[in-house]
Amino acid sequence: MRKPHQRNREHARRAQGGICIYCRQPMGKDVTAEHLVARMDGGRNTRGNIAAACRCCNAGRHALFPRGAPDPETYQAFVLLMGKAGLWPIERL
């Protein structure tokens, strides 16, 4: 039996058509549950708070901004700009 956050991750992946919420690239099997409001900030494992993100984008949101992860919309803009500049994905986070 799947855990609730696994079901929510799969629901988000299907709803997003297998595309990462941040880099807008196909995720294949490299899909993670991205909490839009981080659990450390009170976010919960609910469908409304979980989106599907590739592993690189999910890890980067917190690793690249140690003083506080940006909101999802700001981070998506950052990732897309980095991608256009040929600087995304970052291989070693």
N, CA, C and O atoms as a printed pandas DataFrame, in Angstrom:
     atom_number atom_name residue_name chain_id  residue_number  x_coord  y_coord  z_coord
0              1         N          MET        A               1    0.841   -1.191    0.000
1              2        CA          MET        A               1    0.000    0.000    0.000
2              3         C          MET        A               1    0.882    1.249    0.000
3              4         O          MET        A               1    1.853    1.332    0.752
4              5         N          ARG        A               2    0.545    2.192   -0.825
5              6        CA          ARG        A               2    1.327    3.420   -0.939
6              7         C          ARG        A               2    1.021    4.384    0.196
7              8         O          ARG        A               2   -0.098    4.440    0.706
8              9         N          LYS        A               3    2.042    5.139    0.576
9             10        CA          LYS        A               3    1.886    6.174    1.591
10            11         C          LYS        A               3    1.160    7.360    0.974
11            12         O          LYS        A               3    1.204    7.537   -0.243
12            13         N          PRO        A               4    0.485    8.188    1.797
13            14        CA          PRO        A               4   -0.253    9.331    1.249
14            15         C          PRO        A               4    0.594   10.251    0.377
15            16         O          PRO        A               4    0.126   10.691   -0.673
16            17         N          HIS        A               5    1.824   10.553    0.782
17            18        CA          HIS        A               5    2.604   11.479   -0.040
18            19         C          HIS        A               5    3.025   10.834   -1.355
19            20         O          HIS        A               5    3.227   11.540   -2.343
20            21         N          GLN        A               6    3.164    9.499   -1.392
21            22        CA          GLN        A               6    3.453    8.816   -2.652
22            23         C          GLN        A               6    2.251    8.912   -3.596
23            24         O          GLN        A               6    2.410    9.132   -4.797
24            25         N          ARG        A               7    1.054    8.743   -3.040
25            26        CA          ARG        A               7   -0.160    8.888   -3.864
26            27         C          ARG        A               7   -0.285   10.320   -4.368
27            28         O          ARG        A               7   -0.649   10.544   -5.522
28            29         N          ASN        A               8    0.016   11.292   -3.507
29            30        CA          ASN        A               8   -0.077   12.701   -3.911
30            31         C          ASN        A               8    0.967   13.039   -4.973
31            32         O          ASN        A               8    0.685   13.796   -5.902
32            33         N          ARG        A               9    2.174   12.481   -4.840
33            34        CA          ARG        A               9    3.225   12.695   -5.841
34            35         C          ARG        A               9    2.784   12.133   -7.188
35            36         O          ARG        A               9    2.941   12.788   -8.218
36            37         N          GLU        A              10    2.234   10.920   -7.181
37            38        CA          GLU        A              10    1.778   10.303   -8.426
38            39         C          GLU        A              10    0.614   11.094   -9.033
39            40         O          GLU        A              10    0.541   11.259  -10.251
40            41         N          HIS        A              11   -0.278   11.572   -8.198
41            42        CA          HIS        A              11   -1.384   12.405   -8.685
42            43         C          HIS        A              11   -0.836   13.677   -9.346
43            44         O          HIS        A              11   -1.288   14.062  -10.425
44            45         N          ALA        A              12    0.126   14.320   -8.705
45            46        CA          ALA        A              12    0.719   15.544   -9.258
46            47         C          ALA        A              12    1.432   15.252  -10.576
47            48         O          ALA        A              12    1.314   16.024  -11.528
48            49         N          ARG        A              13    2.171   14.146  -10.637
49            50        CA          ARG        A              13    2.874   13.786  -11.878
50            51         C          ARG        A              13    1.892   13.619  -13.032
51            52         O          ARG        A              13    2.117   14.123  -14.132
52            53         N          ARG        A              14    0.807   12.909  -12.768
53            54        CA          ARG        A              14   -0.210   12.723  -13.817
54            55         C          ARG        A              14   -0.859   14.049  -14.192
55            56         O          ARG        A              14   -1.035   14.343  -15.375
56            57         N          ALA        A              15   -1.216   14.850  -13.193
57            58        CA          ALA        A              15   -1.878   16.138  -13.449
58            59         C          ALA        A              15   -0.983   17.081  -14.248
59            60         O          ALA        A              15   -1.480   17.883  -15.039
60            61         N          GLN        A              16    0.320   16.993  -14.052
61            62        CA          GLN        A              16    1.285   17.856  -14.752
62            63         C          GLN        A              16    1.760   17.227  -16.064
63            64         O          GLN        A              16    2.626   17.782  -16.741
64            65         N          GLY        A              17    1.209   16.094  -16.416
65            66        CA          GLY        A              17    1.594   15.441  -17.665
66            67         C          GLY        A              17    3.030   14.942  -17.672
67            68         O          GLY        A              17    3.637   14.826  -18.737
68            69         N          GLY        A              18    3.589   14.641  -16.487
69            70        CA          GLY        A              18    4.956   14.140  -16.405
70            71         C          GLY        A              18    6.022   15.213  -16.564
71            72         O          GLY        A              18    7.198   14.904  -16.757
72            73         N          ILE        A              19    5.609   16.473  -16.483
73            74        CA          ILE        A              19    6.524   17.607  -16.665
74            75         C          ILE        A              19    6.855   18.219  -15.311
75            76         O          ILE        A              19    5.966   18.427  -14.485
76            77         N          CYS        A              20    8.141   18.508  -15.083
77            78        CA          CYS        A              20    8.577   19.133  -13.832
78            79         C          CYS        A              20    7.954   20.514  -13.686
79            80         O          CYS        A              20    7.915   21.292  -14.640
80            81         N          ILE        A              21    7.472   20.811  -12.494
81            82        CA          ILE        A              21    6.844   22.100  -12.230
82            83         C          ILE        A              21    7.818   23.276  -12.418
83            84         O          ILE        A              21    7.390   24.393  -12.712
84            85         N          TYR        A              22    9.106   23.028  -12.253
85            86        CA          TYR        A              22   10.084   24.112  -12.326
86            87         C          TYR        A              22   10.776   24.238  -13.676
87            88         O          TYR        A              22   10.711   25.299  -14.298
88            89         N          CYS        A              23   11.439   23.182  -14.145
89            90        CA          CYS        A              23   12.216   23.306  -15.392
90            91         C          CYS        A              23   11.391   23.013  -16.636
91            92         O          CYS        A              23   11.850   23.234  -17.756
92            93         N          ARG        A              24   10.158   22.510  -16.439
93            94        CA          ARG        A              24    9.231   22.220  -17.531
94            95         C          ARG        A              24    9.747   21.147  -18.482
95            96         O          ARG        A              24    9.378   21.120  -19.656
96            97         N          GLN        A              25   10.606   20.258  -17.969
97            98        CA          GLN        A              25   11.154   19.150  -18.752
98            99         C          GLN        A              25   10.497   17.846  -18.297
99           100         O          GLN        A              25   10.055   17.736  -17.153
100          101         N          PRO        A              26   10.435   16.858  -19.196
101          102        CA          PRO        A              26    9.894   15.553  -18.798
102          103         C          PRO        A              26   10.733   14.946  -17.665
103          104         O          PRO        A              26   11.962   15.022  -17.677
104          105         N          MET        A              27   10.050   14.349  -16.698
105          106        CA          MET        A              27   10.750   13.799  -15.545
106          107         C          MET        A              27   11.084   12.328  -15.681
107          108         O          MET        A              27   12.006   11.857  -15.016
108          109         N          GLY        A              28   10.383   11.589  -16.504
109          110        CA          GLY        A              28   10.604   10.154  -16.563
110          111         C          GLY        A              28   10.348    9.552  -15.188
111          112         O          GLY        A              28    9.332    9.845  -14.559
112          113         N          LYS        A              29   11.267    8.710  -14.721
113          114        CA          LYS        A              29   11.122    8.092  -13.402
114          115         C          LYS        A              29   11.759    8.931  -12.311
115          116         O          LYS        A              29   11.669    8.578  -11.135
116          117         N          ASP        A              30   12.397   10.030  -12.670
117          118        CA          ASP        A              30   13.103   10.889  -11.715
118          119         C          ASP        A              30   12.149   11.936  -11.141
119          120         O          ASP        A              30   12.380   13.138  -11.276
120          121         N          VAL        A              31   11.085   11.474  -10.504
121          122        CA          VAL        A              31   10.057   12.377   -9.989
122          123         C          VAL        A              31   10.086   12.386   -8.465
123          124         O          VAL        A              31   10.202   11.341   -7.823
124          125         N          THR        A              32    9.979   13.584   -7.900
125          126        CA          THR        A              32    9.932   13.737   -6.454
126          127         C          THR        A              32    8.696   14.536   -6.077
127          128         O          THR        A              32    8.124   15.248   -6.902
128          129         N          ALA        A              33    8.297   14.408   -4.828
129          130        CA          ALA        A              33    7.187   15.201   -4.298
130          131         C          ALA        A              33    7.756   16.513   -3.774
131          132         O          ALA        A              33    8.520   16.517   -2.809
132          133         N          GLU        A              34    7.396   17.606   -4.393
133          134        CA          GLU        A              34    7.848   18.929   -3.971
134          135         C          GLU        A              34    6.757   19.574   -3.132
135          136         O          GLU        A              34    5.642   19.793   -3.606
136          137         N          HIS        A              35    7.085   19.874   -1.896
137          138        CA          HIS        A              35    6.128   20.566   -1.024
138          139         C          HIS        A              35    6.182   22.056   -1.360
139          140         O          HIS        A              35    7.213   22.697   -1.156
140          141         N          LEU        A              36    5.102   22.601   -1.864
141          142        CA          LEU        A              36    5.073   24.014   -2.250
142          143         C          LEU        A              36    5.287   24.906   -1.032
143          144         O          LEU        A              36    6.015   25.896   -1.103
144          145         N          VAL        A              37    4.664   24.560    0.064
145          146        CA          VAL        A              37    4.992   25.156    1.362
146          147         C          VAL        A              37    5.770   24.074    2.094
147          148         O          VAL        A              37    5.223   23.021    2.422
148          149         N          ALA        A              38    7.042   24.334    2.348
149          150        CA          ALA        A              38    7.926   23.329    2.946
150          151         C          ALA        A              38    7.366   22.815    4.267
151          152         O          ALA        A              38    6.706   23.542    5.009
152          153         N          ARG        A              39    7.644   21.556    4.537
153          154        CA          ARG        A              39    7.207   20.973    5.802
154          155         C          ARG        A              39    7.782   21.739    6.982
155          156         O          ARG        A              39    7.109   21.899    8.000
156          157         N          MET        A              40    9.026   22.218    6.861
157          158        CA          MET        A              40    9.640   22.980    7.954
158          159         C          MET        A              40    8.912   24.308    8.202
159          160         O          MET        A              40    9.056   24.918    9.261
160          161         N          ASP        A              41    8.132   24.741    7.212
161          162        CA          ASP        A              41    7.357   25.973    7.345
162          163         C          ASP        A              41    5.883   25.699    7.623
163          164         O          ASP        A              41    5.049   26.599    7.524
164          165         N          GLY        A              42    5.570   24.468    7.968
165          166        CA          GLY        A              42    4.197   24.120    8.303
166          167         C          GLY        A              42    3.411   23.490    7.166
167          168         O          GLY        A              42    2.222   23.210    7.319
168          169         N          GLY        A              43    4.064   23.260    6.014
169          170        CA          GLY        A              43    3.381   22.624    4.889
170          171         C          GLY        A              43    3.050   21.174    5.200
171          172         O          GLY        A              43    3.737   20.521    5.985
172          173         N          ARG        A              44    2.002   20.686    4.581
173          174        CA          ARG        A              44    1.533   19.332    4.873
174          175         C          ARG        A              44    1.626   18.453    3.635
175          176         O          ARG        A              44    1.850   18.942    2.527
176          177         N          ASN        A              45    1.453   17.161    3.834
177          178        CA          ASN        A              45    1.457   16.182    2.748
178          179         C          ASN        A              45    0.061   16.065    2.145
179          180         O          ASN        A              45   -0.556   15.001    2.207
180          181         N          THR        A              46   -0.431   17.135    1.571
181          182        CA          THR        A              46   -1.755   17.141    0.956
182          183         C          THR        A              46   -1.629   17.385   -0.544
183          184         O          THR        A              46   -0.639   17.954   -1.006
184          185         N          ARG        A              47   -2.619   16.960   -1.287
185          186        CA          ARG        A              47   -2.589   17.163   -2.749
186          187         C          ARG        A              47   -2.379   18.620   -3.129
187          188         O          ARG        A              47   -1.652   18.925   -4.075
188          189         N          GLY        A              48   -3.007   19.503   -2.400
189          190        CA          GLY        A              48   -2.888   20.920   -2.726
190          191         C          GLY        A              48   -1.527   21.512   -2.434
191          192         O          GLY        A              48   -1.219   22.608   -2.901
192          193         N          ASN        A              49   -0.703   20.809   -1.668
193          194        CA          ASN        A              49    0.619   21.318   -1.312
194          195         C          ASN        A              49    1.746   20.547   -1.989
195          196         O          ASN        A              49    2.916   20.882   -1.798
196          197         N          ILE        A              50    1.425   19.535   -2.766
197          198        CA          ILE        A              50    2.467   18.739   -3.403
198          199         C          ILE        A              50    2.373   18.864   -4.915
199          200         O          ILE        A              50    1.315   18.683   -5.517
200          201         N          ALA        A              51    3.526   19.181   -5.508
201          202        CA          ALA        A              51    3.680   19.206   -6.957
202          203         C          ALA        A              51    4.763   18.197   -7.306
203          204         O          ALA        A              51    5.513   17.757   -6.435
204          205         N          ALA        A              52    4.844   17.833   -8.567
205          206        CA          ALA        A              52    5.885   16.910   -9.024
206          207         C          ALA        A              52    7.043   17.724   -9.585
207          208         O          ALA        A              52    6.856   18.622  -10.406
208          209         N          ALA        A              53    8.244   17.388   -9.120
209          210        CA          ALA        A              53    9.456   18.065   -9.584
210          211         C          ALA        A              53   10.536   17.026   -9.835
211          212         O          ALA        A              53   10.576   15.989   -9.172
212          213         N          CYS        A              54   11.413   17.306  -10.797
213          214        CA          CYS        A              54   12.545   16.410  -11.003
214          215         C          CYS        A              54   13.487   16.545   -9.807
215          216         O          CYS        A              54   13.449   17.538   -9.080
216          217         N          ARG        A              55   14.310   15.554   -9.622
217          218        CA          ARG        A              55   15.194   15.519   -8.456
218          219         C          ARG        A              55   16.119   16.744   -8.401
219          220         O          ARG        A              55   16.327   17.312   -7.330
220          221         N          CYS        A              56   16.663   17.144   -9.530
221          222        CA          CYS        A              56   17.581   18.291   -9.566
222          223         C          CYS        A              56   16.886   19.568   -9.105
223          224         O          CYS        A              56   17.422   20.303   -8.277
224          225         N          CYS        A              57   15.710   19.830   -9.633
225          226        CA          CYS        A              57   14.985   21.053   -9.261
226          227         C          CYS        A              57   14.555   21.027   -7.802
227          228         O          CYS        A              57   14.658   22.036   -7.104
228          229         N          ASN        A              58   14.080   19.888   -7.342
229          230        CA          ASN        A              58   13.631   19.792   -5.965
230          231         C          ASN        A              58   14.799   20.023   -5.009
231          232         O          ASN        A              58   14.671   20.776   -4.043
232          233         N          ALA        A              59   15.929   19.386   -5.271
233          234        CA          ALA        A              59   17.098   19.550   -4.400
234          235         C          ALA        A              59   17.637   20.977   -4.459
235          236         O          ALA        A              59   18.074   21.520   -3.445
236          237         N          GLY        A              60   17.607   21.570   -5.622
237          238        CA          GLY        A              60   18.179   22.905   -5.798
238          239         C          GLY        A              60   17.438   24.005   -5.075
239          240         O          GLY        A              60   18.043   24.995   -4.664
240          241         N          ARG        A              61   16.148   23.849   -4.914
241          242        CA          ARG        A              61   15.359   24.913   -4.278
242          243         C          ARG        A              61   15.884   25.248   -2.886
243          244         O          ARG        A              61   15.865   26.413   -2.489
244          245         N          HIS        A              62   16.345   24.268   -2.151
245          246        CA          HIS        A              62   16.854   24.511   -0.805
246          247         C          HIS        A              62   18.379   24.589   -0.777
247          248         O          HIS        A              62   18.938   25.375   -0.011
248          249         N          ALA        A              63   19.057   23.792   -1.593
249          250        CA          ALA        A              63   20.518   23.771   -1.591
250          251         C          ALA        A              63   21.111   25.088   -2.094
251          252         O          ALA        A              63   22.134   25.542   -1.582
252          253         N          LEU        A              64   20.486   25.692   -3.076
253          254        CA          LEU        A              64   21.022   26.927   -3.646
254          255         C          LEU        A              64   20.664   28.170   -2.842
255          256         O          LEU        A              64   21.264   29.229   -3.023
256          257         N          PHE        A              65   19.692   28.036   -1.961
257          258        CA          PHE        A              65   19.224   29.183   -1.176
258          259         C          PHE        A              65   19.166   28.789    0.302
259          260         O          PHE        A              65   18.076   28.644    0.856
260          261         N          PRO        A              66   20.322   28.615    0.944
261          262        CA          PRO        A              66   20.347   28.108    2.323
262          263         C          PRO        A              66   19.698   29.027    3.355
263          264         O          PRO        A              66   19.338   28.567    4.438
264          265         N          ARG        A              67   19.543   30.284    3.054
265          266        CA          ARG        A              67   18.917   31.201    4.016
266          267         C          ARG        A              67   17.401   31.183    3.926
267          268         O          ARG        A              67   16.721   31.851    4.705
268          269         N          GLY        A              68   16.884   30.443    3.005
269          270        CA          GLY        A              68   15.442   30.333    2.851
270          271         C          GLY        A              68   15.076   30.118    1.399
271          272         O          GLY        A              68   15.434   30.912    0.529
272          273         N          ALA        A              69   14.365   29.047    1.148
273          274        CA          ALA        A              69   13.970   28.723   -0.222
274          275         C          ALA        A              69   13.002   29.773   -0.751
275          276         O          ALA        A              69   12.118   30.223   -0.022
276          277         N          PRO        A              70   13.162   30.167   -2.012
277          278        CA          PRO        A              70   12.214   31.113   -2.599
278          279         C          PRO        A              70   10.848   30.460   -2.800
279          280         O          PRO        A              70   10.728   29.235   -2.798
280          281         N          ASP        A              71    9.836   31.280   -2.971
281          282        CA          ASP        A              71    8.509   30.732   -3.248
282          283         C          ASP        A              71    8.548   30.008   -4.598
283          284         O          ASP        A              71    9.421   30.287   -5.420
284          285         N          PRO        A              72    7.620   29.090   -4.832
285          286        CA          PRO        A              72    7.657   28.277   -6.044
286          287         C          PRO        A              72    7.679   29.089   -7.346
287          288         O          PRO        A              72    8.384   28.717   -8.284
288          289         N          GLU        A              73    6.937   30.166   -7.420
289          290        CA          GLU        A              73    6.896   30.955   -8.654
290          291         C          GLU        A              73    8.246   31.620   -8.936
291          292         O          GLU        A              73    8.704   31.637  -10.078
292          293         N          THR        A              74    8.875   32.161   -7.904
293          294        CA          THR        A              74   10.184   32.798   -8.066
294          295         C          THR        A              74   11.231   31.762   -8.459
295          296         O          THR        A              74   12.062   32.011   -9.332
296          297         N          TYR        A              75   11.185   30.603   -7.813
297          298        CA          TYR        A              75   12.158   29.555   -8.123
298          299         C          TYR        A              75   11.969   29.044   -9.549
299          300         O          TYR        A              75   12.949   28.778  -10.244
300          301         N          GLN        A              76   10.724   28.904   -9.989
301          302        CA          GLN        A              76   10.484   28.458  -11.362
302          303         C          GLN        A              76   11.083   29.462  -12.349
303          304         O          GLN        A              76   11.716   29.058  -13.325
304          305         N          ALA        A              77   10.895   30.748  -12.113
305          306        CA          ALA        A              77   11.468   31.769  -12.993
306          307         C          ALA        A              77   12.994   31.672  -13.002
307          308         O          ALA        A              77   13.614   31.790  -14.058
308          309         N          PHE        A              78   13.598   31.458  -11.841
309          310        CA          PHE        A              78   15.049   31.304  -11.732
310          311         C          PHE        A              78   15.527   30.110  -12.557
311          312         O          PHE        A              78   16.473   30.226  -13.335
312          313         N          VAL        A              79   14.869   28.963  -12.383
313          314        CA          VAL        A              79   15.268   27.747  -13.095
314          315         C          VAL        A              79   15.132   27.942  -14.604
315          316         O          VAL        A              79   16.023   27.551  -15.359
316          317         N          LEU        A              80   14.040   28.536  -15.045
317          318        CA          LEU        A              80   13.839   28.736  -16.480
318          319         C          LEU        A              80   14.876   29.689  -17.065
319          320         O          LEU        A              80   15.350   29.470  -18.180
320          321         N          LEU        A              81   15.237   30.743  -16.335
321          322        CA          LEU        A              81   16.282   31.670  -16.798
322          323         C          LEU        A              81   17.637   30.975  -16.858
323          324         O          LEU        A              81   18.392   31.159  -17.813
324          325         N          MET        A              82   17.942   30.180  -15.842
325          326        CA          MET        A              82   19.202   29.431  -15.835
326          327         C          MET        A              82   19.241   28.439  -17.004
327          328         O          MET        A              82   20.285   28.247  -17.626
328          329         N          GLY        A              83   18.105   27.817  -17.295
329          330        CA          GLY        A              83   18.026   26.890  -18.417
330          331         C          GLY        A              83   18.272   27.589  -19.744
331          332         O          GLY        A              83   18.985   27.063  -20.599
332          333         N          LYS        A              84   17.691   28.761  -19.925
333          334        CA          LYS        A              84   17.901   29.525  -21.165
334          335         C          LYS        A              84   19.352   29.938  -21.328
335          336         O          LYS        A              84   19.849   30.051  -22.448
336          337         N          ALA        A              85   20.029   30.163  -20.216
337          338        CA          ALA        A              85   21.441   30.547  -20.246
338          339         C          ALA        A              85   22.360   29.329  -20.369
339          340         O          ALA        A              85   23.580   29.479  -20.442
340          341         N          GLY        A              86   21.783   28.127  -20.392
341          342        CA          GLY        A              86   22.572   26.912  -20.496
342          343         C          GLY        A              86   23.229   26.505  -19.185
343          344         O          GLY        A              86   24.182   25.725  -19.181
344          345         N          LEU        A              87   22.724   27.028  -18.075
345          346        CA          LEU        A              87   23.322   26.769  -16.768
346          347         C          LEU        A              87   22.486   25.832  -15.896
347          348         O          LEU        A              87   22.759   25.673  -14.706
348          349         N          TRP        A              88   21.478   25.223  -16.487
349          350        CA          TRP        A              88   20.626   24.301  -15.739
350          351         C          TRP        A              88   20.407   23.078  -16.582
351          352         O          TRP        A              88   20.209   23.239  -17.787
352          353         N          PRO        A              89   20.423   21.886  -16.074
353          354        CA          PRO        A              89   20.470   21.557  -14.648
354          355         C          PRO        A              89   21.889   21.645  -14.101
355          356         O          PRO        A              89   22.874   21.518  -14.829
356          357         N          ILE        A              90   21.954   21.863  -12.810
357          358        CA          ILE        A              90   23.219   21.856  -12.103
358          359         C          ILE        A              90   23.451   20.422  -11.674
359          360         O          ILE        A              90   22.640   19.857  -10.941
360          361         N          GLU        A              91   24.528   19.835  -12.114
361          362        CA          GLU        A              91   24.767   18.413  -11.888
362          363         C          GLU        A              91   25.099   18.084  -10.444
363          364         O          GLU        A              91   24.720   17.019   -9.957
364          365         N          ARG        A              92   25.788   18.957   -9.758
365          366        CA          ARG        A              92   26.221   18.653   -8.382
366          367         C          ARG        A              92   25.621   19.653   -7.414
367          368         O          ARG        A              92   26.108   20.777   -7.286
368          369         N          LEU        A              93   24.590   19.252   -6.752
369          370        CA          LEU        A              93   23.969   20.128   -5.744
370          371         C          LEU        A              93   24.331   19.645   -4.366
371          372         O          LEU        A              93   23.912   20.239   -3.373
